[in-house]
Amino acid sequence: MKKRVNDGIVLVILCGIFFIFYYVFAKYGIGYHDFRAHAIFAGELMKLGSESIQSFIETTNNSHILSYPGWHICFLAAVFALSFINSVIGGVVSDLSIYALAVAVVNTLLLLCTYFLIRNIFMRRVPIQSYWRGTILAAVMLFVGPLYIPGIFEGYYLGPRTGNIWHNPTYLIIKPVAVLIFFLYADIFEEHAENNTIKENKKLILGGVLLCVSAILKPSFFQMFLPALFVFFLFELIQKKGKNFWFLVRIGISVVPVTIIAICQMIILGGSSGGGSGISIGFLRVWGARTSYWYIALILSLAFPIYILIMNRKKMFTHYWGKLGIVSLISGMFQYMFLYVTKAPEAGDFGWGFALSIFLIFVVSVICLEKWRCEAGTVSWKVRCAYALLGLHFLFGIIYFYDIFKYLRYTLPLQF
């Protein structure tokens, strides 16, 4: 009973914070920001009721959204529901307010899903005796951001990279699914020693389905995760001297469906009215254009995970979630550093996968830290420094969140 009351308190607080934040930002945000753009994209999907898919792809300005319409469908559902309620009460709410309410409702639910998922992961994977400890750590994960040095970067968001991006709707909807898929595959590797093939196959089927879902929500995750999974596949094959070959083949089969979807998405993009979007290679073509101090930005973005990796690398490399987290981070980082969309390099499309890998490595690093603390028995100075570093990431992330709410822009330097 007490736990349910506590859950209710946390739920009300988080709901209030996220709902007010997104309502205000969606309604009053300065400039042509992502929520307005994607709301327009969602409206264009309505054309599918009166024209063919081929015609939609060839004539609609934003037809590329057809390849990942997940958030837009949720947004339209919220708009229709709110519009119906508004008609019942006499149409007293403006269209602009309904748009802002729909954005707030959808994004709040997505962030709550991410929160509860991470909290359950923490409770299941580390011996956290305190309910509030797991709750607080899960909430902290929703806000952590890069460390910040004033005067070096044009903006807090444009220089360093963060796993908590507030302004992009498709990023918000892929984040909980990315967490779910990542730990599902980590569990599959971890539990392989049990020789329970039926259980493994069920999880692999689920993993394949979730990867397909991720593709229609935002392709950025599987674009980052599949190369990481392939590299991890090779490491495992070499380390086990081929003894796990057929197990790895089954993992490979689980990613075939999402690969087919990826090909279909490329066809849609290639045939869109925008004229397609090829991929080019260029070292720091995107990141280097945003800051000359990308190496400082990298350290500031990953200070806490780097510290954990240096101080407790044995724990990180003992578990599959640790190894897979590191490989995923390298995959996301290298893609962002070397790849860009030829037509619009300034968009930094490969940065989304990098951001997701940063979010995952933070979650993994907290699990590693909690295991380190519990198994040590005493809180050493190394552990205290780790918590202090995590606290700084959280502090700067909170300031960034507040600045967006106050100034209604996400590209500014932090305002102290």
C-alpha positions as CSV (number, residue, x, y, z in Angstrom):
1,M,0.0,0.0,0.0
2,K,2.8,2.4,0.9
3,K,4.6,1.6,-2.3
4,R,1.5,2.4,-4.3
5,V,1.1,5.8,-2.5
6,N,4.8,6.6,-3.2
7,D,4.3,5.6,-6.9
8,G,1.4,7.9,-7.0
9,I,3.3,10.8,-5.5
10,V,6.2,10.4,-8.0
11,L,3.8,10.0,-10.9
12,V,1.9,13.3,-10.0
13,I,5.2,15.2,-9.6
14,L,6.7,14.0,-12.9
15,C,3.4,14.3,-14.8
16,G,3.1,17.9,-13.6
17,I,6.7,18.9,-14.5
18,F,6.6,17.3,-18.0
19,F,3.1,18.3,-18.9
20,I,3.6,22.0,-18.0
21,F,7.0,22.0,-19.7
22,Y,5.7,20.7,-23.0
23,Y,2.5,22.6,-23.0
24,V,4.4,25.9,-22.6
25,F,7.2,25.0,-25.0
26,A,4.8,23.7,-27.7
27,K,2.5,26.7,-27.5
28,Y,5.0,29.5,-27.0
29,G,8.4,28.1,-28.2
30,I,10.3,30.6,-30.3
31,G,10.9,30.0,-34.0
32,Y,10.1,27.0,-36.2
33,H,11.0,24.3,-33.7
34,D,10.6,20.5,-34.0
35,F,7.2,20.1,-32.5
36,R,5.6,22.5,-34.9
37,A,7.4,20.9,-37.8
38,H,6.3,17.4,-36.8
39,A,2.8,18.5,-36.2
40,I,2.7,19.8,-39.8
41,F,4.2,16.4,-40.9
42,A,1.4,14.6,-38.9
43,G,-1.2,16.7,-40.7
44,E,0.2,15.8,-44.1
45,L,-0.3,12.1,-43.2
46,M,-4.0,12.8,-43.4
47,K,-3.6,13.1,-47.2
48,L,-3.3,9.3,-47.3
49,G,-7.0,9.1,-46.9
50,S,-7.6,10.7,-50.3
51,E,-4.5,9.7,-52.4
52,S,-2.3,6.7,-53.0
53,I,1.0,6.1,-51.2
54,Q,2.9,6.5,-54.5
55,S,1.3,9.9,-55.1
56,F,1.9,10.9,-51.5
57,I,5.6,10.0,-51.8
58,E,6.0,11.9,-55.0
59,T,4.1,15.1,-54.3
60,T,4.2,15.7,-50.5
61,N,7.0,18.0,-49.2
62,N,7.6,15.9,-46.1
63,S,6.8,12.4,-47.5
64,H,9.9,11.0,-45.8
65,I,7.9,11.0,-42.6
66,L,6.0,8.0,-44.0
67,S,9.0,5.9,-43.2
68,Y,8.7,6.6,-39.4
69,P,5.2,7.8,-38.5
70,G,5.0,6.5,-34.9
71,W,4.9,9.8,-33.0
72,H,2.8,11.5,-35.6
73,I,0.1,8.8,-35.3
74,C,0.1,9.1,-31.5
75,F,-0.1,12.9,-31.9
76,L,-3.1,12.7,-34.3
77,A,-4.9,10.3,-32.0
78,A,-4.4,12.8,-29.1
79,V,-5.6,15.7,-31.3
80,F,-8.8,13.8,-32.3
81,A,-9.5,12.8,-28.7
82,L,-9.0,16.4,-27.4
83,S,-11.0,17.9,-30.3
84,F,-13.9,15.6,-29.6
85,I,-13.8,16.6,-25.9
86,N,-13.6,20.2,-26.9
87,S,-16.7,19.8,-29.2
88,V,-18.6,18.3,-26.3
89,I,-17.8,21.2,-23.9
90,G,-18.8,23.8,-26.5
91,G,-15.5,24.4,-28.4
92,V,-14.0,26.7,-25.8
93,V,-10.4,25.6,-26.4
94,S,-8.5,27.1,-29.4
95,D,-6.8,25.0,-32.0
96,L,-3.4,26.2,-30.8
97,S,-4.2,25.0,-27.3
98,I,-5.4,21.6,-28.5
99,Y,-2.1,21.2,-30.4
100,A,-0.1,22.1,-27.3
101,L,-2.2,19.9,-25.1
102,A,-1.7,17.0,-27.6
103,V,2.1,17.5,-27.6
104,A,2.1,17.7,-23.8
105,V,0.0,14.5,-23.3
106,V,2.0,12.3,-25.7
107,N,5.4,13.5,-24.6
108,T,4.5,13.2,-20.9
109,L,3.4,9.6,-21.4
110,L,6.5,8.7,-23.3
111,L,8.8,10.1,-20.6
112,L,6.8,8.3,-17.9
113,C,7.3,5.1,-19.8
114,T,11.0,5.7,-19.9
115,Y,11.1,6.5,-16.2
116,F,9.3,3.3,-15.1
117,L,11.3,1.2,-17.5
118,I,14.6,2.4,-16.1
119,R,13.4,2.1,-12.5
120,N,12.4,-1.5,-13.1
121,I,15.8,-2.2,-14.7
122,F,17.6,-0.7,-11.7
123,M,15.5,-2.6,-9.2
124,R,16.0,-5.9,-11.0
125,R,19.7,-5.7,-11.7
126,V,21.2,-4.2,-8.6
127,P,20.6,-4.9,-4.9
128,I,18.9,-1.6,-4.2
129,Q,17.2,-2.0,-0.8
130,S,15.6,1.4,-0.8
131,Y,12.6,2.1,-2.9
132,W,13.4,5.8,-3.0
133,R,17.0,5.1,-4.1
134,G,15.9,3.3,-7.2
135,T,13.2,5.9,-7.8
136,I,15.6,8.9,-7.5
137,L,18.3,7.3,-9.7
138,A,15.7,6.6,-12.4
139,A,14.5,10.2,-12.2
140,V,18.1,11.4,-12.4
141,M,18.6,9.5,-15.6
142,L,15.8,11.6,-17.3
143,F,17.7,14.8,-16.7
144,V,21.5,14.1,-16.8
145,G,23.3,16.2,-19.3
146,P,26.9,17.1,-20.3
147,L,29.2,19.0,-17.9
148,Y,29.5,22.6,-19.0
149,I,32.4,25.1,-19.4
150,P,31.0,28.6,-20.2
151,G,32.4,30.4,-23.3
152,I,33.7,27.4,-25.2
153,F,30.6,26.4,-27.1
154,E,27.9,28.3,-29.0
155,G,25.2,26.5,-27.0
156,Y,24.9,23.8,-24.4
157,Y,23.1,21.5,-26.9
158,L,25.2,22.2,-30.1
159,G,28.6,21.5,-28.6
160,P,28.5,18.6,-26.2
161,R,26.1,15.7,-26.8
162,T,23.3,14.6,-24.4
163,G,21.2,11.6,-24.1
164,N,18.3,13.7,-22.8
165,I,17.0,15.7,-25.8
166,W,13.8,17.6,-25.0
167,H,12.9,19.2,-28.3
168,N,12.6,16.3,-30.7
169,P,9.4,14.2,-30.6
170,T,10.6,11.2,-32.5
171,Y,13.6,11.0,-30.2
172,L,11.3,10.9,-27.2
173,I,9.2,8.1,-28.6
174,I,12.2,5.9,-29.5
175,K,14.0,6.3,-26.2
176,P,12.0,3.8,-24.1
177,V,11.9,1.3,-26.9
178,A,15.7,1.6,-27.3
179,V,16.2,0.9,-23.6
180,L,13.9,-2.1,-23.8
181,I,15.7,-3.6,-26.9
182,F,19.2,-3.0,-25.5
183,F,18.6,-4.8,-22.2
184,L,16.6,-7.5,-23.9
185,Y,19.6,-8.4,-26.1
186,A,22.0,-8.1,-23.2
187,D,19.8,-10.5,-21.3
188,I,19.8,-12.9,-24.3
189,F,23.6,-13.0,-24.2
190,E,23.7,-13.2,-20.4
191,E,21.3,-16.1,-20.2
192,H,22.7,-18.2,-23.1
193,A,24.7,-20.3,-20.6
194,E,21.3,-21.6,-19.3
195,N,20.9,-23.6,-22.5
196,N,17.2,-22.8,-22.6
197,T,16.7,-22.6,-26.4
198,I,12.9,-22.2,-26.2
199,K,13.3,-19.2,-23.9
200,E,16.0,-17.7,-26.0
201,N,13.9,-18.1,-29.2
202,K,11.0,-16.3,-27.6
203,K,13.2,-13.4,-26.6
204,L,14.8,-13.3,-30.0
205,I,11.3,-13.1,-31.7
206,L,10.4,-10.3,-29.3
207,G,13.7,-8.6,-30.0
208,G,13.0,-8.8,-33.8
209,V,9.5,-7.4,-33.4
210,L,10.7,-4.5,-31.2
211,L,13.5,-3.7,-33.7
212,C,10.8,-3.4,-36.4
213,V,8.7,-1.2,-34.1
214,S,11.8,1.0,-33.5
215,A,12.3,1.4,-37.2
216,I,8.8,3.0,-37.7
217,L,9.4,5.2,-34.6
218,K,12.8,6.5,-35.5
219,P,15.4,4.6,-37.6
220,S,18.3,6.2,-35.6
221,F,18.4,3.5,-33.0
222,F,18.7,0.4,-35.2
223,Q,21.2,2.3,-37.4
224,M,23.4,2.7,-34.3
225,F,22.5,-0.7,-32.6
226,L,22.8,-3.2,-35.5
227,P,26.5,-2.3,-36.3
228,A,27.2,-2.6,-32.6
229,L,25.5,-5.9,-32.4
230,F,27.5,-7.1,-35.5
231,V,30.8,-6.1,-33.9
232,F,29.7,-7.7,-30.6
233,F,28.8,-10.8,-32.6
234,L,32.4,-11.1,-34.0
235,F,33.9,-10.5,-30.6
236,E,31.8,-13.3,-29.1
237,L,32.6,-15.6,-32.0
238,I,36.3,-15.1,-31.6
239,Q,36.3,-15.3,-27.8
240,K,34.3,-18.5,-27.7
241,K,36.2,-20.0,-30.7
242,G,33.1,-20.5,-32.7
243,K,31.4,-22.7,-30.1
244,N,28.4,-20.3,-30.0
245,F,28.1,-20.0,-33.8
246,W,24.5,-21.3,-34.1
247,F,23.4,-19.1,-31.2
248,L,24.8,-16.1,-32.9
249,V,23.2,-17.1,-36.2
250,R,19.8,-17.0,-34.4
251,I,20.6,-13.5,-33.2
252,G,21.4,-12.6,-36.8
253,I,18.1,-14.0,-38.0
254,S,16.3,-11.8,-35.5
255,V,17.5,-8.6,-37.2
256,V,16.5,-9.7,-40.7
257,P,13.0,-8.2,-40.6
258,V,14.2,-4.8,-39.5
259,T,16.9,-4.9,-42.3
260,I,14.0,-5.4,-44.8
261,I,12.2,-2.4,-43.3
262,A,15.4,-0.4,-43.6
263,I,15.6,-1.2,-47.3
264,C,11.9,-0.1,-47.7
265,Q,12.6,3.1,-45.9
266,M,15.5,3.8,-48.2
267,I,13.2,3.3,-51.2
268,I,10.7,5.7,-49.7
269,L,13.3,8.3,-49.1
270,G,14.8,7.8,-52.5
271,G,11.5,8.3,-54.2
272,S,10.3,11.2,-52.1
273,S,9.6,14.7,-53.4
274,G,12.8,15.9,-51.7
275,G,14.9,13.9,-54.1
276,G,16.4,11.3,-51.8
277,S,19.2,11.7,-49.2
278,G,22.5,9.8,-49.8
279,I,25.1,9.2,-47.1
280,S,28.6,10.7,-47.3
281,I,31.8,10.2,-45.3
282,G,33.7,13.1,-43.8
283,F,35.5,13.3,-40.5
284,L,33.8,15.7,-38.2
285,R,31.8,17.2,-41.1
286,V,28.9,17.8,-38.7
287,W,30.4,17.9,-35.2
288,G,33.4,19.9,-36.3
289,A,31.1,22.5,-37.9
290,R,29.4,23.1,-34.6
291,T,32.5,23.3,-32.4
292,S,36.3,23.2,-32.9
293,Y,36.6,21.7,-29.4
294,W,34.8,18.4,-30.2
295,Y,37.3,16.5,-28.0
296,I,36.5,18.6,-25.0
297,A,32.8,18.2,-25.8
298,L,33.3,14.4,-25.9
299,I,34.8,14.4,-22.4
300,L,32.2,16.7,-21.0
301,S,29.4,14.6,-22.4
302,L,30.8,11.3,-21.0
303,A,32.7,12.3,-17.9
304,F,30.8,10.0,-15.6
305,P,30.8,6.9,-17.8
306,I,34.5,7.5,-18.5
307,Y,35.2,7.7,-14.8
308,I,33.4,4.4,-14.1
309,L,35.2,2.7,-17.0
310,I,38.6,3.8,-15.6
311,M,37.9,3.1,-12.0
312,N,35.8,-0.1,-12.3
313,R,36.4,-1.4,-15.8
314,K,36.4,-5.0,-14.5
315,K,32.8,-4.7,-13.4
316,M,31.9,-3.0,-16.7
317,F,33.4,-5.8,-18.8
318,T,32.1,-8.6,-16.6
319,H,28.5,-8.2,-17.7
320,Y,27.1,-8.2,-21.2
321,W,25.1,-5.0,-20.6
322,G,28.4,-3.3,-19.9
323,K,30.2,-4.7,-22.9
324,L,27.2,-4.1,-25.2
325,G,26.9,-0.5,-23.9
326,I,30.5,0.3,-24.7
327,V,30.3,-1.2,-28.2
328,S,27.0,0.7,-28.8
329,L,28.6,4.0,-27.7
330,I,31.6,3.5,-30.0
331,S,29.1,2.7,-32.9
332,G,27.1,5.8,-32.2
333,M,30.2,8.0,-31.8
334,F,31.9,6.8,-34.9
335,Q,28.8,7.3,-37.0
336,Y,28.3,10.8,-35.8
337,M,32.0,11.6,-36.3
338,F,32.3,10.2,-39.8
339,L,28.9,10.0,-41.5
340,Y,26.4,12.7,-42.6
341,V,23.4,13.0,-44.9
342,T,24.7,14.5,-48.2
343,K,21.6,16.6,-48.9
344,A,21.5,18.2,-45.4
345,P,24.7,17.6,-43.4
346,E,23.8,20.4,-40.9
347,A,20.8,18.4,-39.7
348,G,23.2,16.0,-38.0
349,D,21.0,13.0,-38.4
350,F,23.5,10.5,-37.1
351,G,23.7,12.5,-33.9
352,W,20.4,10.9,-32.8
353,G,21.9,7.4,-32.6
354,F,24.9,8.8,-30.7
355,A,22.6,10.5,-28.2
356,L,20.8,7.2,-27.6
357,S,24.1,5.4,-27.0
358,I,25.0,8.1,-24.5
359,F,21.7,7.6,-22.7
360,L,22.3,3.9,-22.6
361,I,25.9,4.1,-21.3
362,F,24.7,6.4,-18.5
363,V,22.1,3.9,-17.4
364,V,24.7,1.1,-17.7
365,S,27.3,3.1,-15.7
366,V,24.8,3.7,-12.9
367,I,24.1,0.0,-12.7
368,C,27.8,-0.6,-12.5
369,L,28.2,2.1,-9.8
370,E,25.4,0.6,-7.7
371,K,26.9,-2.9,-7.9
372,W,30.3,-1.4,-7.0
373,R,28.9,0.3,-3.9
374,C,26.9,-2.7,-2.7
375,E,29.7,-5.2,-3.2
376,A,32.3,-3.0,-1.6
377,G,30.4,-2.8,1.7
378,T,31.8,0.7,2.4
379,V,31.5,3.9,0.4
380,S,35.1,4.7,-0.6
381,W,36.3,8.0,-1.9
382,K,36.3,6.6,-5.4
383,V,32.6,5.8,-5.1
384,R,31.9,9.3,-3.6
385,C,33.7,10.9,-6.5
386,A,31.5,8.9,-8.9
387,Y,28.3,10.1,-7.2
388,A,29.6,13.7,-7.2
389,L,30.3,13.5,-10.9
390,L,26.9,12.0,-11.6
391,G,25.4,14.9,-9.5
392,L,27.2,17.4,-11.6
393,H,25.8,15.9,-14.8
394,F,22.3,16.0,-13.2
395,L,22.8,19.7,-12.1
396,F,23.7,20.9,-15.5
397,G,21.0,18.9,-17.1
398,I,18.4,20.5,-14.7
399,I,19.7,23.9,-15.6
400,Y,19.4,23.1,-19.3
401,F,15.8,21.9,-18.8
402,Y,14.9,25.0,-16.8
403,D,16.5,27.3,-19.4
404,I,14.4,25.8,-22.2
405,F,11.3,26.3,-20.1
406,K,12.3,29.9,-19.3
407,Y,13.7,31.1,-22.6
408,L,11.6,28.8,-24.9
409,R,14.7,27.9,-26.9
410,Y,17.0,24.9,-26.7
411,T,20.2,26.1,-28.5
412,L,21.3,28.8,-26.0
413,P,24.3,28.6,-23.7
414,L,23.4,27.8,-20.1
415,Q,22.1,30.8,-18.2
416,F,23.4,31.0,-14.7
